[in-house]
């Protein structure tokens, strides 16, 4: 087995502008989004991570994606954020991972689906998990708040969708968004109280 240059794992939170439940998830994503463009905002808290001897544990990254009506058609606008709290070595390693330059899932996305890469910014990333309530805030760039859709079985757990072709995980919790906003990289979206789509899950990447 080939050795891995880097590996990161932890938790992820996402909101997109599609109506709940986003058709991109269950159509692989071959059918149209519920709007003319799909905006997907994702943030990742790295609980364990390493790249070339650099410890990445405790760092955070985020992604901004805008695709056309059908995500599988490519032509995506793509950009990333690295937490400004990372030191110089961590910033360099994470920027390469976020940009897809270090391979792994984001490398596959960059190589096959992205036509307009708008770079990596450094900013404070607030990542909050409180039961079914999840939120991300990156001042001046993006913010969103989602809440897991609780199962009626009384367990307090959300519904899940399984065996999906998503870069974060094959099993995603289902959630609705209370607000979704992006105001960076030449993109602008501001949705409040529309109960649009969200997900959260553990993630594990390597390259």
SULSULBEL-V729724 format. One line per field, one symbol per residue. phi: phi as a letter, one per 20 degrees, with the letter a starting at -180 (. if undefined). burial: 1 if it has 24 or more other ideal C-beta (glycine too) atoms within 12 Angstrom, else 0. Layout:
# SULSULBEL-V729724
phi=???
burial=???
This chain:
# SULSULBEL-V729724
phi=.ffeebbcbrccccccefffegfgfddmeedfffcfcddcdccceeecabblnefdfneccbccccdfgdfffmmfebbbcdgffffgffgffffffffnfdmmgffffffdcedcedncddbfdeccccmfecbcccgmcbbacccgeffffnfneefcddmeedffaecdfebdeebbbcbblmdbbbccmdlfebbbafcbcbb
burial=000001111111111111011111100010001110111111111100111001010011111111110110000111111111010001101111111111011110110011001101111011101001111111001111111110000000011110010111100111111111110110101010011111111111111
